[in-house]
């Protein structure tokens, strides 16, 4: 399975903004992008003690896979 991984969350955010995939990030780090509409929430999932969003670029070509991941994550609540 091909995937990217990052040690720094900011690098992962840059990759998502460049359309290279989806990510799960702290709401503190992607709040401006969410407000500006450059990133969008795939689901409103909050982890205990932290706020995270599954985000992707609008119109991402792997939208079906993103929706499937979103459904799976929501089932884990």
Buried (B, 14 or more C-beta within 10 A) or exposed (E): EEEEEEEEBEEBBEBBBEEEBBBBBBEEBBBEBBEEEBBBBBBEBEEEEEEBBBBBBEEBEEEEEBEEBBEEBEEEE
